[in-house]
Amino acid sequence: MAGASGGALAAAISAAGGLGMIGAGNAVTPDWILEQGRIAAEGGKPYGVGLMAWALAERPGQLEAVLELKPALVAVSFGDYPQYVEPLKQAGIAVATQAGKLADAREAVAAGVDVLVARGGEGGGHGRNEVATLPLLQAVLDEVDVPVLAAGGISGARGMAAVLAAGAAGAWIGTAFLTCREAINSASARQQFVAADETSTAYGRVFDKASRAGWPDEFGGRALRNTFFEEWEGREAELGGDDAAHELFLAAMRAGDVDTTSLYAGQGVGALRSETTAAEVVRSFEGTEDLLRRALR
């Protein structure tokens, strides 16, 4: 949720009964993390922060800022994350990481994480695309003994009921909050999400090659298809060395050009109908218990 979830959205989700997360992108400063953490803490509810392990090597100040804030939960994924688990736990912070295949889950348990996120290929943003959410969740639940949250394609009460019935401890939700007014993404981005349907996303490395941000090759991203993606899909190697395309992409990011820049979202984006609030999104999951009761009957 980097680029979408700052302190205000995290605070609003937590106030509504979830656990709001601040998405710390690879380029954000420690001061930004501290500022957003203080905003999230103003409501007096627990919140969390998401970090990218591959970025921490170049920006260790991000971890230092999180240790200063002491949020309830830190999710650190994508790269050599095990080295950060113990320092976070020693600070009294619960640690989660994302797993996109069973081998990831085994590694996470060995690293000592408190919570495991089983993220299927339907999920928005970065991760793996090898396994869908339900097959992955079933395999992970049979293998590990830590709490498991299901992620990927869960956009409402029906999805929540499905993963809880399977044995998940809860759900890790991202895309459903992309059109919240408390989000830090742009109004034009929110309009694109509303206009999208469940077939509008694609998984790949196009946007990473264009941005040259430094994402490891093993993790692609799921985002809305656009003109730029269509032009370069299948030509990622060429794109990685094209300076003009790189500059075009960076300019589009600065200008908010949705035909060129990346808008990360999962396949649940088709459920987004309008701009909303975090409280309304959380309330949309209230039918979960009734669905589970009906299934039992």
Secondary structure, 3 states (H helix, E strand, C coil): CCCCCCHHHHHHHHHHCCCCEEECCCCCCHHHHHHHHHHHHCCCCCCEEEEEHHHHCCCHHHHHHHHHHCCCEEEEECCCCHHHHHHHHHCCCEEEEEECCHHHHHHHHHHCCCEEEEECCCCCEEECCCCCHHHHHHHHHHHCCCCEEEECCCCCHHHHHHHHHHCCCEEECCHHHCCECCCCCCHHHHHHHHHCCCCCEEEECHHHHHHCCCCCCCCEEEEECCHHHHHHCCCHHHHHCCHHHHHHHHHHHHHCCCCCCCCECCHHHHHCCCCECHHHHHHCCCCHHHHHHHHHC
